[in-house]
Amino acid sequence: MKVLVTGVTGQLGYDVMRELKRQGIEAKGVSRQDFSLTDMEAARACITAYRPDAVIHCAAYTAVDQAEDEAELAMKVNGDATRNMAEICRDIRAKLVYISTDYVFPGEGEELYAPDAPTGPKNAYGRSKLAGEQAVQEVLKEYFIVRISWVFGIHGKNFIRTMLRMAETHEELSVVNDQIGSPTYTVDLARLLVEMVQTERYGIYHATNEGVCSWAELAEEVFRQYGSKTRVVGVPSSAYPTKAVRPKNSRMSKACLDAAGFEHLPGWKDAVGRYLIELSAEQ
């Protein structure tokens, strides 16, 4: 099997490539240095030349607040370029794994969002990622759409790195406590994606580490495991207004994994612990 991974310089793409290599699967990682996602012909030429059996499409426009000012660019990258990716995969008969987000949902209430729950993104980023999902479904009969949230990995910026950096100079940090969701460790997610792509168990999936928490609770757990004495003060989202509306509820049902016979990712606290070990080894 040959797998092409887009966005290989990002957190998830980096770990997906590591996992493919670990399993001895032939893989090619591409980034914006190989082609711009908005250059449809360059993307087609690169991917067609490699002729992979599957594409794991990790590359995306992910600057959530900036997308409010660059909605057209976000839509071109996450919507139009994803349609192009789906068409390429259709033409060369390759499987496609599209990485999506909890932001496709309205983010209200406290119920778990099922894969087929009504969508209704509240910001430009979410609308662009939903456009990508719709494009994949329109172009392909069989596909993997995997929604994730609160991503952290060794190769890039994320909430945990930010908290640890700020804790070096702050005895107390105010962190939002009314947005509830699940962290996703890219090492754990990569294993699932590589397993998925070797099957024909197509569908829409939710894949995050098990359990839910607020951003404040996540920060507290990070500091507890790291041994930091920095105190966390929970505050409402209104205390930190952002250009893009964030979902209050990012709880997503994993019943889709059960139905297809895929294992759930480990608990988020366990994932935080392993990530901190990975971080310490990097230093």
For each residue, the residues with C-beta under 8 A, 3 or more apart:
1: 25 26 53 54 197 198
2: 26 27 28 50 51 52 53 54
3: 20 25 26 27 28 52 53 54 55 56 194 197
4: 27 28 29 30 47 50 52 54 55 56 94
5: 8 13 16 17 20 27 28 29 30 55 56 58
6: 13 30 31 37 55 56 57 58 59 85
7: 10 12 13 31 57 58 59 60
8: 5 13 14 16 17 29 30 31 58
9: 13 14 31 32 155
10: 7 13 14 58 59 62 155 156
11: 14 15 151 152 153 154 155 156 158 186
12: 7 15 16 58 99 148 151 153 186 189 190
13: 5 6 7 8 9 10 16 17 29 31 56 58 59
14: 8 9 10 11 17 18 153 154 155 156 186
15: 11 12 18 19 153 154 155 186 187 189 190
16: 5 8 12 13 19 20 56 58 186 190 193 194
17: 5 8 13 14 20 21 27 29
18: 14 15 21 22 190
19: 15 16 22 23 187 190 191 193 194
20: 3 5 16 17 23 25 27 194
21: 17 18 24 25 27
22: 18 19
23: 19 20 194
24: 21
25: 1 3 20 21 194
26: 1 2 3
27: 2 3 4 5 17 20 21
28: 2 3 4 5 50 52
29: 4 5 8 13 17
30: 4 5 6 8 34 35 46 59
31: 6 7 8 9 13 34 59
32: 9 35 36 37 59
33:
34: 30 31 46
35: 30 32 39 42 43 45 46
36: 32 39 42 43
37: 6 32 43 59 77 81
38: 73 76 77 80 81
39: 35 36 42 43
40: 43 44 80 81 84
41: 44 45
42: 35 36 39 45 46
43: 35 36 37 39 40 46 47 81 84 85 88
44: 40 41 47 48 84 88
45: 35 41 42 48 49
46: 30 34 35 42 43 49 50
47: 4 43 44 50 51 52 55 85 88 92
48: 44 45 51 88 91 92
49: 45 46
50: 2 4 28 46 47
51: 2 47 48 92 94
52: 2 3 4 28 47 55 92 94
53: 1 2 3 94 95
54: 1 2 3 4 94 95 96 97 197
55: 3 4 5 6 47 52 85 88 89 94 95 96 97
56: 3 4 5 6 13 16 97 99 193 197
57: 6 7 82 85 96 97 98 99
58: 5 6 7 8 10 12 13 16 99
59: 6 7 10 13 30 31 32 37
60: 7 77 78 99 129 132
61: 67 70 73 74 77 78 125 128
62: 10 125
63: 66 67 70 74 125
64: 67 103 123 125 242 244 246
65: 68 242 243 244
66: 63 69 70
67: 61 63 64 70 71 73 74 123 124 125 128 244
68: 65 71 123 124 243 244
69: 66 243
70: 61 63 66 67 73 74 124
71: 67 68 74 75 124 127 128
72: 75 76
73: 38 61 67 70 76 77
74: 61 63 67 70 71 77 78 124 125 128
75: 71 72 78 79 80 124 127 128 131
76: 38 72 73 79 80 81
77: 37 38 60 61 73 74 80 81 128
78: 60 61 74 75 81 82 125 128 129 131 132
79: 75 76 82 83 128 131 132 135
80: 38 40 75 76 77 83 84 131 135
81: 37 38 40 43 76 77 78 84 85
82: 57 78 79 85 86 98 131 132 135 136
83: 79 80 86 87 132 135 136 138 139
84: 40 43 44 80 81 87 88
85: 6 43 47 55 57 81 82 88 89 96 98
86: 82 83 89 90 96 98 135 136 138 139 140 143
87: 83 84 90 91 139
88: 43 44 47 48 55 84 85 91 92 94
89: 55 85 86 92 93 94 95 96 140
90: 86 87 93 139 140
91: 48 87 88
92: 47 48 51 52 88 89
93: 89 90
94: 4 51 52 53 54 55 88 89
95: 53 54 55 89 142 143 144 197
96: 54 55 57 85 86 89 136 140 143 144
97: 54 55 56 57 143 144 146 193 196 197
98: 57 82 85 86 132 133 136 143 144 145 146
99: 12 56 57 58 60 146 148
100: 104 129 130 132 133 145 146 147 148
101: 104 125 126 129 147 148 149
102: 105 107 113 147 148 149 181 247 250 252
103: 64 107 121 122 123 125 126 129 247
104: 100 101 119 121 126 129 130 133 147
105: 102 113 117 119 120 121 126 247 249 250
106: 118 119 120 121 122 247
107: 102 103 122 245 246 247 248 249 250
108: 247 248 249
109: 249
110: 180 249 251
111: 249 251
112: 251 252 253
113: 102 105 117 206 249 251 252 253
114: 117 253 255 256
115: 147 203 204 205 206 253 256
116: 204
117: 105 113 114
118: 106
119: 104 105 106 130 133
120: 105 106
121: 103 104 105 106 125 126 127 129 130
122: 103 106 107 126 245 247
123: 64 67 68 103 126 127 244 245 246
124: 67 68 70 71 74 75 127 128 244
125: 61 62 63 64 67 74 78 101 103 121 128 129 244
126: 101 103 104 105 121 122 123 129 130
127: 71 75 121 123 124 130 131
128: 61 67 71 74 75 77 78 79 124 125 131 132
129: 60 78 100 101 103 104 121 125 126 132 133
130: 100 104 119 121 126 127 133 134
131: 75 78 79 80 82 127 128 134 135
132: 60 78 79 82 83 98 100 128 129 135 136
133: 98 100 104 119 129 130 136 137 145 204
134: 130 131 137 138
135: 79 80 82 83 86 131 132 138 139
136: 82 83 86 96 98 132 133 139 140 143 145
137: 133 134 140 143 145
138: 83 86 134 135
139: 83 86 87 90 135 136
140: 86 89 90 96 136 137 143
141:
142: 95 200 202
143: 86 95 96 97 98 136 137 140 202
144: 95 96 97 98 196 197 202 203 205
145: 98 100 133 136 137 203 204 205
146: 97 98 99 100 189 192 193 196 204 205 206 207
147: 100 101 102 104 115 204 205 206 207 252
148: 12 99 100 101 102 151 184 189 206 207 208
149: 101 102 181 182 183 184 208 250 252
150: 159 181 182 183 184 208 218 250
151: 11 12 148 158 183 184 186 189
152: 11 158 159 160 161 183 184 185 186 275
153: 11 12 14 15 156 158 185 186 187 275
154: 11 14 15 186 187 275 278 279 282
155: 9 10 11 14 15 186
156: 10 11 14 153
157: 161 162
158: 11 151 152 153 161 162
159: 150 152 162 163 215 218 219
160: 152 163 164 218 222 272 275 276
161: 152 157 158 164 165 279
162: 157 158 159 165 166
163: 159 160 166 167 173 175 219 222 223
164: 160 161 167 168 222 226 228 279
165: 161 162 168
166: 162 163 169 170 173 230
167: 163 164 170 173 223 226 228 230
168: 164 165
169: 166
170: 166 167 173 230
171: 229 230 231
172: 230 231 232 233
173: 163 166 167 170 219 230 231 232 233
174: 232 233 234 235 239 240
175: 163 214 215 216 219 232 233 234 235
176: 179 214 215 216 234 235 236 237 239 240
177: 214 215 216 217 234 235 236
178: 214 236 237 248
179: 176 214 215 237 246 247 248 250
180: 110 212 213 214 248 249 250 251
181: 102 149 150 208 212 213 247 249 250 251
182: 149 150 208 209 210 211 212 213 250 251 252 268
183: 149 150 151 152 208 209 213 218 268 271 272
184: 148 149 150 151 152 188 189 207 208 209 265
185: 152 153 188 189 209 265 266 268 271 272 274 275
186: 11 12 14 15 16 151 152 153 154 155 189 190
187: 15 19 153 154 190 191 271 274 275 278
188: 184 185 191 192 209 265 266 271
189: 12 15 146 148 151 184 185 186 192 193 207 208 265
190: 12 15 16 18 19 186 187 193 194
191: 19 187 188 194 195
192: 146 188 189 195 196 207 262 263 265
193: 16 19 56 97 146 189 190 196 197 207
194: 3 16 19 20 23 25 190 191 197 198
195: 191 192 198 199 262
196: 97 144 146 192 193 199 201 205 262
197: 1 3 54 56 95 97 144 193 194
198: 1 194 195
199: 195 196
200: 142
201: 196 260 261 262
202: 142 143 144
203: 115 144 145 256 260
204: 115 116 133 145 146 147 256
205: 115 144 145 146 147 196 256 257 260 262
206: 113 115 146 147 148 252 253 254 256 257
207: 146 147 148 184 189 192 193 254 257 265
208: 148 149 150 181 182 183 184 189 252 254 265 268
209: 182 183 184 185 188 265 266 267 268 270 271
210: 182 254 264 265 266 267 268
211: 182 267 268 269
212: 180 181 182 251
213: 180 181 182 183 217 218 221 268
214: 175 176 177 178 179 180 217 218 234
215: 159 175 176 177 179 218 219
216: 175 176 177 219 220 232 233 234 235
217: 177 213 214 220 221
218: 150 159 160 183 213 214 215 221 222 268 272
219: 159 163 173 175 215 216 222 223 232
220: 216 217 223 224 232
221: 213 217 218 224 225 269 272
222: 160 163 164 218 219 225 226 228 272 276
223: 163 167 219 220 226 227 228 229 230 232
224: 220 221 227
225: 221 222 269 272 273 276
226: 164 167 222 223 276
227: 223 224
228: 164 167 222 223
229: 171 223
230: 166 167 170 171 172 173 223
231: 171 172 173
232: 172 173 174 175 216 219 220 223
233: 172 173 174 175 216
234: 174 175 176 177 214 216
235: 174 175 176 177 216 239 240
236: 176 177 178 239
237: 176 178 179 240 241 246 248
238: 241
239: 174 176 235 236
240: 174 176 235 237
241: 237 238
242: 64 65 245 246
243: 65 68 69
244: 64 65 67 68 123 124 125
245: 107 122 123 242
246: 64 107 123 179 237 242
247: 102 103 105 106 107 108 122 179 181 250
248: 107 108 178 179 180 237
249: 105 107 108 109 110 111 113 180 181
250: 102 105 107 149 150 179 180 181 182 247
251: 110 111 112 113 180 181 182 212
252: 102 112 113 147 149 182 206 208
253: 112 113 114 115 206 256
254: 206 207 208 210 257 258 264
255: 114 258 259
256: 114 115 203 204 205 206 253 259 260
257: 205 206 207 254 260 262 263 264
258: 254 255 261 262 264
259: 255 256
260: 201 203 205 256 257
261: 201 258
262: 192 195 196 201 205 257 258
263: 192 257
264: 210 254 257 258
265: 184 185 188 189 192 207 208 209 210 271
266: 185 188 209 210 270 271
267: 209 210 211 270 271
268: 182 183 185 208 209 210 211 213 218 271 272
269: 211 221 225 272 273
270: 209 266 267 273 274
271: 183 185 187 188 209 265 266 267 268 274 275
272: 160 183 185 218 221 222 225 268 269 275 276
273: 225 269 270 276 277
274: 185 187 270 271 277 278
275: 152 153 154 160 185 187 271 272 278 279
276: 160 222 225 226 272 273 279 280
277: 273 274 280 281
278: 154 187 274 275 281 282
279: 154 161 164 275 276 282 283
280: 276 277 283
281: 277 278
282: 154 278 279
283: 279 280
